[in-house]
Every structure is written in C-alpha cells, then in structure tokens.
Amino acid sequence: MAAVAAEFEGKIRFLGVPGRGEIDEMRDFVSDTGMEELTHVVDEDGSLWQRFGVFGQPAFAFVGADGSSRTFAGSMDSESLRQAATELVGS
C-alpha cells in the first residue's frame, strides 16, 4: 500500500485507520506493517468505520472529489489497489 500511495502522491491522499484499539497498539501495528509514511487517523468512537460501513479490517474506502464513496471489505493486492486508485483519479 505504501508503494502505491507513493505512486499517486499529489493526486490521491491515502489515510490509514489502524484499528479501534489502544493508541500504543495502533502505533505498533503501523510500525510492524511498514506504513509509517502514511498519515493515520485514530477513529476512537468508530464514526469513520460507521460512515463507510466498515465492520473489520482489512477494508478500503475510496472517496472521490465529489464526496462519493465505495468500500471494499477484505485485502487488496498492489495491482487491485493501483487499479482502484487509477479509476478514482479518472473520476
């Protein structure tokens, strides 16, 4: 994910929401997964998960410039993420 985010820098902003646990656990998760380069948001009350219909990780929410969104539940490989990002840039 970090590599795809770097490819689209300046075109798409990638944000991580590293779970709903304790902040120290989230920091460890970010470090363990090599995602330190991304901006991460703490969703303490679950409002982000609720807004995008996320019930567990992994999940991806894609939000267009017009505010439209779609959520993908599950893992995405680099090529699938790259394709989704390309479609988002084109919209």
N, C-alpha and C positions, 0 to 999 in steps of 0.2 A: 504494500500500500504506500509506503514512504517513497518508493521509486516512481510510482505512477503519479503521486502528488507532486513530486519534483518536475516531472514532465509537463504538468499542466500549471505550473507556478505562474501567477499573473492572470490566468484565465479562469481557474476554479479554486475556491478555497476549501480545503479539506479540514474538517474538525473531527477530533476524536472525542467520544464519550466513553471513557474507560470503565464502565460498570456503575453499580449502585452501592458499592461497599464503602469501607473506610478510606479516607484520602490517602493514607500511607500505603494501603494495599493497591490503590489505583496507581500511585506513583511507581510501585514495584512492577505492576503489570505493564505500564508504559515503557519502563526501562527494559524489562525482560523481553518485550516484543520488538525492541528497536524503533519505537515510534516517537522518540524524543523530539524530532524535528517538526512534528505536527503540533498545532495548537489543540489543547484538550480542555473540555468543559466538564465541570462537575455538575451532575444532574441530581442534586440532593433530594428533591421532592418527587422526582420521576416525571416531571411535566414534559420534558423533551421526549422521553420514551413514549409517554401517552400521546403526545401530539402526532408522532409519526407511527403509532401503532406497533412499537417495538415491545416484545414480550420477553426477549432474552438475547443473549449475544451468541454468535456474531449477527449483526444486522447492518444494513446500509440504508441511509435515507438520502435521496437525491432531490435537491431543491433548486428549481430553475429561477432565473432572474425575475420572472413574473410571479413568483411565490408558489407555483405549482410544485407538488412533490409526489414522489413514489418511493416506496420502501421495499427493500429486498431482504427477506429473512434468510440467514444462512451465510456460509462462506462464499467468497468470490475470489477466483484466481486473478492474477495480474491482467490477463487478456480480457476477461469479463469486466473488470473494473475499468480498464482502459477504454473499452467499447462504450460503457455507460457514460464515462466522462466525455468522450468524443460526442456522443449524442446530446449530452447536456450543453456542451459548448455550441453545438449547432442550433440549439433551440432558442 
